[in-house]
């Protein structure tokens, strides 16, 4: 669908709070391509700080010797109260936080003083959008804040005042799922994915001009007849055409190769017993796409012929020495209990490494195709029989939205992982467009012999070995993204309200505190006037909290989300 510029049409739907106080023009420095490509040490202006999504900060004012002195300096209770997975971004001393109900709030990052609030009034039937109530962040570029909305618009706000500058319609939220994840901005373009694969949206990824919002190209992740990938789908078994493959997650970018990388979600229907056999490209895949044309340069499929909801997440870009050769590598972990390392220029499979308990994948072929235990792969004869398969992990995976972090100082890849299984059976269902169509029923359970779910692990991505792991006594689910810093510390958090700091080299617990709820967001760190701060959101009651908490008797507080900001005394 072509982008439609609507600079003045929907202003009646917008409520703008009076900006208090305004930002002086002399103190505001535009967020340029150069600032995003080479962020200053104290910057956190993009979702994972840098386009390689390493989630690493070179700041060391807060370090392993003083982290135990961290204290809260301000907090703010948000309106969103479920599935809130926030990552704030900070520029020029201003923090920007998004909420799923359609609010973007700007704060003085050091004091918590409110700068402005932008609130979007969604249509009465917004619950048709799978993106509703799940917004995870915004992007900064120039003098603007960019966000994709649940009602399928790309919106630009003035970063200093919150005033809406323009919006372009990107689709119809009744049928295309809307936007839940922040875009990536590079080379004057806004790259935007969509959610909705769970309810039968055909995955679509687009590039927009950052000045006008005009769509420059679009890429469908699900083929139609005549496309090369069409033959990977069985036709005629399901009433639904090939659907799913939503590119709803974090985007990364290599400016030298001029490639944008993103992951896609599961096919629709979810189970191959409802779809028929076939790899179902480009679902559950990593796509490397030309930034100028949208052409797919290469792809890697994390889970072909999926029956277990094994969506792909972000791809971290790291240069690694492998077998004596420096490789432009890509590290990917997702719901499967494995990570893979690829050559990010060619897509060549280099090696796998295990991250969490998994009984489905028994190994990998030379080209990287996972080898599955045939006893756990369902067929038509298993439908409506009541037969139960024990498959590990559960469909919220060895990890979910909690992103990893990589430290160039230690060479380690840090991630909170979750160990689980599910009892799954396969059923026939009626296809109803726009609704869930799983063809399966599943319930989570502990791994046999385990009394815990969550652990925080440091991996060597070259060898695949665990350098160390940290397991809280309560065994509760890991929920927060990782944040490693040059101070020799890595931050994480779990469903039992614990926000903690570990030694990056040993995994020793250096500090922890209890917050208001599950540590649902991604910690970020930044400086204002030379002082280092640490921010994180908690109380989002996110999916892995809700589904895994029962396995460890973890209490879920009923309150809403809170932004927390910490600093040294």
C-alpha positions as CSV (number, residue, x, y, z in Angstrom):
1,X,0.0,0.0,0.0
2,X,1.5,3.3,-1.0
3,X,2.2,5.8,1.8
4,X,-0.4,8.5,2.0
5,X,0.8,11.8,3.4
6,X,-1.8,13.3,5.9
7,X,0.0,16.2,7.5
8,X,-3.2,17.9,8.8
9,X,-6.0,15.3,8.7
10,X,-5.8,13.5,12.1
11,X,-4.9,16.3,14.5
12,X,-8.3,16.0,16.1
13,X,-7.2,12.6,17.3
14,X,-4.1,14.0,19.1
15,X,-3.9,15.5,22.6
16,X,-0.8,17.6,23.3
17,X,0.1,18.4,26.9
18,X,1.6,21.8,27.4
19,X,5.4,21.4,27.2
20,X,6.9,22.2,30.6
21,X,9.5,23.6,30.2
22,X,10.5,24.1,26.6
23,X,14.0,23.1,25.3
24,X,16.2,26.1,24.4
25,X,17.1,26.0,20.8
26,X,20.8,26.6,21.7
27,X,21.0,23.4,23.8
28,X,19.4,21.1,21.2
29,X,21.8,19.4,18.8
30,X,20.1,17.5,15.9
31,X,20.4,13.7,15.9
32,X,22.4,13.2,12.7
33,X,23.4,10.1,10.7
34,X,26.9,10.6,12.0
35,X,25.8,10.8,15.7
36,X,23.8,7.5,15.2
37,X,26.6,5.7,13.3
38,X,29.3,6.8,15.9
39,X,27.5,7.6,19.1
40,X,29.4,9.5,21.8
41,X,30.2,7.4,25.0
42,X,27.3,9.1,26.9
43,X,24.7,8.7,24.2
44,X,21.8,6.3,24.0
45,X,19.8,7.7,21.1
46,X,18.8,4.4,19.4
47,X,16.9,1.3,20.6
48,X,20.0,-0.8,21.3
49,X,22.3,2.3,21.3
50,X,24.1,1.5,18.0
51,X,23.1,0.1,14.6
52,X,24.9,-3.1,15.3
53,X,22.5,-3.6,18.3
54,X,25.3,-4.8,20.6
55,X,23.6,-3.0,23.5
56,X,27.0,-2.1,25.0
57,X,28.0,1.2,26.7
58,X,31.6,2.4,26.9
59,X,30.8,4.4,30.1
60,X,32.7,3.4,33.3
61,X,31.8,6.0,35.9
62,X,29.5,3.3,37.3
63,X,31.8,0.3,37.7
64,X,32.3,-3.0,39.5
65,X,33.9,-1.1,42.4
66,X,31.0,1.3,43.1
67,X,27.9,-0.2,41.6
68,X,26.7,-1.2,45.0
69,X,26.2,2.5,45.8
70,X,23.6,3.0,43.1
71,X,20.5,4.8,44.3
72,X,17.2,5.8,42.7
73,X,17.1,9.5,41.6
74,X,13.6,9.6,40.1
75,X,10.7,7.4,39.1
76,X,7.6,7.8,37.0
77,X,4.4,5.6,36.9
78,X,3.1,5.1,33.4
79,X,-0.4,4.5,32.2
80,X,0.3,1.2,30.4
81,X,-0.1,-1.7,32.7
82,X,0.4,-4.9,30.7
83,X,2.9,-6.2,28.1
84,X,4.9,-3.0,28.5
85,X,8.5,-3.7,27.3
86,X,10.1,-0.2,27.3
87,X,13.5,0.9,26.0
88,X,13.9,4.7,26.6
89,X,16.1,6.7,24.3
90,X,18.0,9.8,25.4
91,X,19.3,12.8,23.4
92,X,20.5,16.2,24.6
93,X,19.5,15.4,28.2
94,X,15.9,14.5,27.3
95,X,14.5,11.0,27.8
96,X,11.7,9.7,25.6
97,X,9.4,6.8,26.7
98,X,6.6,5.2,24.8
99,X,3.5,3.4,26.1
100,X,1.2,0.9,24.5
101,X,-1.9,3.0,25.0
102,X,-0.6,5.6,22.6
103,X,1.5,8.0,24.8
104,X,5.0,9.3,24.2
105,X,6.4,11.2,27.2
106,X,9.6,13.4,27.3
107,X,11.5,13.9,30.6
108,X,14.5,15.8,31.8
109,X,16.7,12.8,32.0
110,X,18.6,13.9,35.1
111,X,15.7,15.2,37.2
112,X,12.5,13.4,35.9
113,X,10.8,16.8,35.3
114,X,8.1,16.4,32.6
115,X,8.9,18.1,29.3
116,X,5.9,17.2,27.3
117,X,3.3,14.4,26.8
118,X,1.9,13.4,23.4
119,X,-1.2,11.3,23.6
120,X,-2.9,9.7,20.6
121,X,-6.6,8.9,20.7
122,X,-7.0,5.6,19.1
123,X,-10.2,4.5,17.3
124,X,-12.8,2.6,19.3
125,X,-12.0,-0.7,17.6
126,X,-8.3,-0.4,18.0
127,X,-8.2,-3.9,19.7
128,X,-8.4,-5.3,16.1
129,X,-4.7,-4.2,16.0
130,X,-2.3,-6.8,17.4
131,X,0.0,-3.9,18.2
132,X,-2.3,-2.3,20.6
133,X,-1.1,-1.9,24.2
134,X,2.4,-3.3,23.2
135,X,4.4,-0.3,22.1
136,X,8.1,-0.6,22.9
137,X,9.8,2.6,22.0
138,X,10.5,5.4,19.6
139,X,13.4,6.5,17.3
140,X,15.2,9.9,17.0
141,X,16.5,11.6,13.9
142,X,17.2,15.3,13.1
143,X,14.9,17.2,15.4
144,X,12.1,14.6,15.4
145,X,10.8,11.7,17.3
146,X,9.4,8.9,15.1
147,X,7.0,6.2,16.1
148,X,4.8,3.6,14.4
149,X,1.4,3.5,15.9
150,X,-1.0,0.7,16.6
151,X,-3.5,2.2,14.1
152,X,-0.9,1.9,11.3
153,X,0.6,5.3,11.0
154,X,4.2,6.6,11.0
155,X,4.2,9.7,13.0
156,X,6.8,12.5,13.4
157,X,6.8,14.7,16.5
158,X,9.0,17.7,17.3
159,X,11.5,16.3,19.8
160,X,11.6,19.6,21.7
161,X,7.9,20.2,22.1
162,X,6.0,17.1,21.3
163,X,3.9,18.8,18.6
164,X,3.0,16.5,15.8
165,X,4.6,17.5,12.5
166,X,3.2,14.9,10.1
167,X,1.8,11.4,9.8
168,X,1.5,9.0,7.0
169,X,-0.8,6.0,6.8
170,X,1.1,2.8,6.4
171,X,-1.8,0.3,6.1
172,X,-5.1,-0.7,7.6
173,X,-4.8,-1.8,11.3
174,X,-7.8,-4.1,10.9
175,X,-5.9,-6.3,8.5
176,X,-2.2,-5.4,8.8
177,X,-1.5,-5.6,12.5
178,X,-0.1,-2.2,13.2
179,X,3.3,-1.2,14.6
180,X,4.6,-2.2,18.1
181,X,8.3,-1.8,17.7
182,X,10.5,1.3,17.2
183,X,11.9,1.8,13.7
184,X,15.5,2.0,12.8
185,X,16.7,5.2,11.1
186,X,19.7,5.2,8.8
187,X,20.8,7.1,5.7
188,X,17.8,9.3,5.8
189,X,15.4,6.4,5.8
190,X,13.0,5.1,8.4
191,X,12.8,1.3,8.4
192,X,9.5,0.0,9.9
193,X,8.2,-3.5,10.5
194,X,4.7,-4.7,11.4
195,X,3.1,-7.1,13.9
196,X,0.1,-9.3,13.2
197,X,1.5,-12.6,12.2
198,X,-0.4,-14.3,15.0
199,X,-3.7,-13.3,13.5
200,X,-3.0,-13.9,9.8
201,X,-1.3,-10.7,8.5
202,X,1.0,-11.0,5.5
203,X,4.4,-9.8,6.7
204,X,5.6,-6.5,5.3
205,X,8.6,-4.3,5.9
206,X,8.9,-0.8,4.5
207,X,11.4,2.1,4.1
208,X,10.2,5.7,4.3
209,X,11.8,9.0,3.7
210,X,12.6,10.5,7.1
211,X,11.7,14.1,6.0
212,X,8.2,13.3,4.6
213,X,7.3,9.8,5.5
214,X,6.9,8.9,1.9
215,X,7.3,5.2,1.3
216,X,10.4,4.4,-0.8
217,X,10.1,0.6,-1.0
218,X,8.3,-2.3,0.5
219,X,9.1,-6.0,1.0
220,X,6.6,-8.7,1.6
221,X,8.0,-11.6,3.6
222,X,5.4,-14.0,2.4
223,X,5.2,-14.9,-1.3
224,X,2.4,-15.0,-3.7
225,X,2.0,-17.3,-6.7
226,X,4.9,-16.7,-9.1
227,X,7.3,-15.7,-6.4
228,X,10.3,-18.0,-6.0
229,X,9.4,-18.9,-2.4
230,X,5.8,-19.9,-3.3
231,X,6.9,-23.5,-3.8
232,X,7.9,-23.7,-0.1
233,X,4.2,-23.6,0.9
234,X,1.7,-26.4,0.5
235,X,-1.5,-25.2,-1.3
236,X,-5.0,-26.4,-0.7
237,X,-4.8,-28.0,2.7
238,X,-5.7,-24.8,4.7
239,X,-8.3,-22.3,3.7
240,X,-5.9,-19.6,4.6
241,X,-3.4,-18.5,2.0
242,X,0.3,-18.2,2.9
243,X,0.4,-15.7,5.8
244,X,2.5,-14.7,8.8
245,X,6.2,-14.0,8.8
246,X,5.6,-10.6,10.6
247,X,8.8,-8.5,10.7
248,X,7.9,-7.0,14.1
249,X,11.2,-6.9,15.9
250,X,14.5,-5.0,16.2
251,X,16.4,-4.0,13.0
252,X,20.1,-3.8,12.7
253,X,22.3,-2.2,9.9
254,X,25.8,-2.5,8.5
255,X,26.7,0.8,6.8
256,X,29.7,-0.7,4.9
257,X,27.7,-3.5,3.4
258,X,24.6,-1.3,3.2
259,X,22.5,-4.1,4.5
260,X,19.6,-4.0,6.9
261,X,18.9,-7.1,8.9
262,X,15.6,-8.1,10.6
263,X,13.8,-11.3,11.8
264,X,10.4,-12.6,10.9
265,X,7.7,-14.4,12.9
266,X,6.0,-17.8,12.6
267,X,3.8,-18.9,9.7
268,X,0.0,-18.9,9.8
269,X,-1.6,-21.2,10.6
270,X,1.0,-21.9,13.4
271,X,1.2,-25.6,13.0
272,X,2.2,-27.6,9.9
273,X,-0.6,-30.0,10.7
274,X,-3.0,-27.2,9.6
275,X,-0.8,-25.8,6.8
276,X,0.8,-28.9,5.2
277,X,4.5,-29.7,4.7
278,X,7.0,-27.1,3.4
279,X,9.6,-24.7,4.7
280,X,7.2,-21.7,4.5
281,X,9.7,-19.0,3.5
282,X,10.3,-16.4,4.7
283,X,8.9,-17.2,8.1
284,X,11.2,-17.6,11.2
285,X,14.0,-16.2,9.1
286,X,16.8,-13.6,9.2
287,X,16.7,-11.4,6.1
288,X,19.6,-9.3,4.8
289,X,18.1,-6.6,2.7
290,X,19.6,-3.9,0.4
291,X,19.1,-0.5,2.1
292,X,18.4,1.2,-1.2
293,X,16.1,-1.2,-3.0
294,X,14.6,-3.6,-0.5
295,X,16.1,-6.6,-2.4
296,X,16.8,-9.7,-0.3
297,X,20.5,-10.4,-0.5
298,X,20.4,-13.6,1.6
299,X,18.2,-15.3,4.1
300,X,18.7,-17.9,6.9
301,X,15.7,-19.8,8.3
302,X,15.9,-20.4,12.0
303,X,13.1,-23.0,12.0
304,X,11.7,-24.4,8.7
305,X,8.3,-26.1,8.7
306,X,7.5,-24.7,12.1
307,X,4.9,-26.2,14.4
308,X,6.1,-24.6,17.7
309,X,6.1,-20.8,17.2
310,X,9.9,-20.3,16.8
311,X,10.0,-16.7,15.7
312,X,13.3,-15.0,14.9
313,X,14.5,-11.9,16.8
314,X,17.2,-9.3,16.3
315,X,20.6,-10.0,14.7
316,X,23.7,-8.6,16.4
317,X,26.6,-7.5,14.2
318,X,30.0,-8.3,15.6
319,X,33.4,-8.9,14.0
320,X,34.9,-12.1,15.3
321,X,38.1,-14.1,14.7
322,X,37.0,-17.6,13.7
323,X,39.6,-20.2,12.7
324,X,42.3,-17.6,12.4
325,X,40.2,-15.4,10.1
326,X,38.4,-12.1,10.9
327,X,34.8,-12.6,9.9
328,X,32.0,-10.0,9.6
329,X,29.8,-12.1,11.8
330,X,26.1,-12.0,12.8
331,X,25.0,-13.5,16.1
332,X,21.4,-14.6,16.4
333,X,19.5,-16.1,19.3
334,X,15.8,-16.6,19.4
335,X,13.1,-18.9,20.8
336,X,14.9,-22.1,20.0
337,X,17.4,-23.2,22.6
338,X,20.3,-22.4,20.3
339,X,22.3,-19.5,18.9
340,X,23.8,-19.3,15.4
341,X,26.7,-17.4,14.1
342,X,26.6,-16.4,10.4
343,X,28.7,-14.4,8.0
344,X,26.7,-11.2,7.7
345,X,27.9,-10.4,4.2
346,X,27.0,-13.8,2.6
347,X,24.7,-15.5,5.1
348,X,27.1,-18.5,5.4
349,X,26.5,-20.6,8.4
350,X,29.5,-20.7,10.7
351,X,28.5,-22.5,13.8
352,X,25.7,-23.0,16.4
353,X,25.9,-22.8,20.2
354,X,23.3,-24.0,22.7
355,X,21.8,-21.3,25.0
356,X,19.0,-23.1,26.9
357,X,17.4,-26.5,27.3
358,X,16.1,-27.9,24.0
359,X,15.0,-31.4,23.1
360,X,13.7,-30.6,19.6
361,X,16.9,-29.8,17.7
362,X,19.4,-32.6,17.7
363,X,22.0,-30.9,15.6
364,X,22.6,-28.8,12.4
365,X,23.4,-29.7,8.8
366,X,26.4,-28.2,7.2
367,X,24.3,-25.4,5.7
368,X,22.8,-24.6,9.1
369,X,19.4,-26.3,8.7
370,X,18.3,-27.6,12.1
371,X,18.0,-31.4,12.4
372,X,14.8,-32.2,14.4
373,X,13.9,-35.2,16.5
374,X,11.4,-37.0,14.3
375,X,9.5,-38.3,17.3
376,X,8.5,-34.7,18.1
377,X,7.4,-33.6,14.6
378,X,3.6,-33.9,14.3
379,X,1.8,-35.2,11.2
380,X,-1.8,-35.4,10.1
381,X,-2.3,-38.6,12.0
382,X,-1.7,-36.7,15.3
383,X,-4.5,-34.3,14.9
384,X,-7.5,-34.5,17.3
385,X,-6.2,-37.7,18.9
386,X,-5.4,-36.2,22.3
387,X,-1.8,-37.3,21.9
388,X,0.6,-35.1,23.9
389,X,4.1,-34.3,22.9
390,X,6.7,-33.0,25.4
391,X,8.6,-30.3,23.4
392,X,11.2,-28.0,24.9
393,X,11.3,-25.0,25.2
394,X,7.7,-23.6,25.5
395,X,6.7,-21.2,22.7
396,X,7.9,-18.2,24.7
397,X,11.3,-19.7,24.2
398,X,14.8,-19.9,25.5
399,X,14.6,-16.2,25.2
400,X,11.9,-13.7,24.1
401,X,12.0,-9.9,23.9
402,X,14.9,-9.7,26.4
403,X,17.8,-8.7,24.1
404,X,21.4,-9.7,24.5
405,X,24.5,-7.5,25.0
406,X,28.0,-8.0,23.7
407,X,31.2,-6.5,25.3
408,X,34.1,-5.9,23.0
409,X,36.3,-5.7,26.1
410,X,35.5,-9.3,27.2
411,X,34.4,-10.8,23.9
412,X,31.4,-12.3,25.7
413,X,27.8,-12.4,24.7
414,X,25.4,-11.9,27.6
415,X,21.8,-13.1,27.7
416,X,19.1,-13.9,30.2
417,X,17.8,-17.4,29.2
418,X,14.8,-19.4,30.3
419,X,14.5,-23.2,30.5
420,X,11.1,-24.7,30.0
421,X,9.1,-27.3,28.2
422,X,5.5,-27.6,27.0
423,X,2.9,-30.3,26.7
424,X,1.5,-29.8,23.2
425,X,-1.3,-31.4,21.2
426,X,-2.6,-30.8,17.8
427,X,-6.2,-30.0,16.9
428,X,-8.3,-29.0,14.0
429,X,-9.6,-25.5,13.9
430,X,-11.9,-23.4,11.7
431,X,-10.2,-20.7,9.8
432,X,-11.6,-17.2,10.6
433,X,-9.7,-14.4,8.9
434,X,-8.1,-12.0,11.4
435,X,-8.2,-14.4,14.3
436,X,-5.7,-16.8,16.0
437,X,-5.3,-20.0,14.0
438,X,-2.9,-22.2,15.9
439,X,-3.9,-25.8,15.2
440,X,-2.3,-26.6,18.5
441,X,-2.7,-26.3,22.2
442,X,0.2,-26.0,24.7
443,X,0.8,-25.5,28.3
444,X,4.2,-24.7,29.9
445,X,6.0,-26.9,32.4
446,X,9.4,-27.2,34.1
447,X,12.1,-29.0,32.4
448,X,12.2,-32.6,33.9
449,X,14.7,-32.5,36.8
450,X,14.9,-28.7,36.9
451,X,13.6,-26.6,39.8
452,X,14.3,-23.3,38.0
453,X,13.5,-21.5,34.8
454,X,15.8,-18.4,34.5
455,X,19.6,-18.0,34.5
456,X,21.8,-15.2,33.2
457,X,24.7,-16.5,31.0
458,X,27.9,-15.2,29.4
459,X,28.7,-17.1,26.2
460,X,31.9,-17.1,24.1
461,X,30.3,-16.6,20.6
462,X,33.5,-18.0,18.9
463,X,33.6,-21.4,20.8
464,X,29.9,-21.5,21.9
465,X,31.1,-22.3,25.5
466,X,29.5,-20.8,28.6
467,X,32.0,-18.6,30.3
468,X,29.9,-18.4,33.4
469,X,26.2,-18.4,34.5
470,X,24.3,-16.8,37.3
471,X,21.2,-18.4,38.7
472,X,19.1,-16.6,41.4
473,X,17.9,-18.8,44.2
474,X,14.3,-18.2,43.4
475,X,14.8,-19.6,39.9
476,X,12.4,-17.1,38.4
477,X,12.2,-16.1,34.7
478,X,14.7,-13.7,33.1
479,X,12.8,-10.8,31.7
480,X,15.1,-7.8,31.2
481,X,17.4,-7.2,28.3
482,X,21.1,-7.3,29.1
483,X,23.3,-4.2,29.3
484,X,27.1,-4.6,29.5
485,X,29.4,-1.6,30.1
486,X,33.0,-0.7,30.2
487,X,32.7,-0.5,33.9
488,X,33.1,-4.3,34.1
489,X,29.4,-4.8,34.9
490,X,26.4,-6.3,33.1
491,X,22.8,-5.6,34.2
492,X,19.9,-7.9,34.0
493,X,16.5,-8.5,35.7
494,X,13.9,-11.1,36.4
495,X,10.2,-11.6,36.9
496,X,10.6,-11.6,40.7
497,X,11.4,-7.8,40.7
498,X,15.1,-8.2,41.0
499,X,17.3,-5.8,39.0
500,X,20.9,-6.9,39.3
501,X,24.5,-6.2,38.3
502,X,27.1,-8.9,37.7
503,X,30.8,-8.8,37.1
504,X,31.3,-9.2,33.3
505,X,34.3,-11.5,33.7
506,X,33.2,-13.8,36.5
507,X,29.4,-13.5,36.9
508,X,29.7,-12.5,40.6
509,X,26.7,-10.7,41.9
510,X,27.8,-7.1,42.7
511,X,24.4,-5.4,43.4
512,X,20.7,-6.0,43.3
513,X,17.5,-4.2,44.2
514,X,13.8,-5.0,44.2
515,X,11.6,-2.9,41.9
516,X,7.8,-2.6,41.7
517,X,7.3,-5.5,39.3
518,X,9.0,-7.7,36.7
519,X,12.0,-6.0,35.2
520,X,10.2,-5.8,31.9
521,X,12.3,-3.4,29.9
522,X,15.8,-2.9,28.6
523,X,18.3,-1.1,30.9
524,X,20.1,1.9,29.2
525,X,22.8,4.1,30.5
526,X,23.8,7.7,29.5
527,X,25.4,10.9,30.8
528,X,23.9,14.3,31.5
529,X,26.4,17.1,32.3
530,X,29.1,14.5,32.8
531,X,27.2,12.3,35.3
532,X,26.3,8.7,34.4
533,X,22.7,7.5,34.9
534,X,21.0,4.1,34.5
535,X,17.4,3.7,33.5
536,X,15.0,0.7,33.3
537,X,11.3,0.0,33.2
538,X,9.6,-2.5,35.5
539,X,6.1,-3.8,36.1
540,X,5.2,-4.5,32.5
541,X,3.8,-8.0,33.3
542,X,5.2,-9.3,30.0
543,X,4.4,-12.6,28.4
544,X,7.2,-14.7,29.8
545,X,6.5,-13.4,33.3
546,X,2.8,-14.4,33.0
547,X,3.4,-17.8,31.5
548,X,6.5,-18.9,33.4
549,X,5.9,-17.3,36.8
550,X,3.6,-20.2,37.8
551,X,6.4,-22.6,37.3
552,X,8.5,-21.1,40.1
553,X,5.6,-19.7,42.3
554,X,6.7,-16.2,41.5
555,X,4.2,-13.5,42.6
556,X,3.2,-11.0,39.9
557,X,2.3,-7.6,41.4
558,X,-1.0,-6.2,40.0
559,X,0.2,-2.6,39.6
560,X,1.3,-0.8,36.5
561,X,4.6,0.1,35.0
562,X,7.3,2.4,36.4
563,X,10.3,4.0,34.9
564,X,13.3,4.0,37.3
565,X,16.4,6.1,37.0
566,X,19.5,5.4,39.1
567,X,22.8,7.2,39.7
568,X,25.7,7.1,42.2
569,X,25.4,9.4,45.2
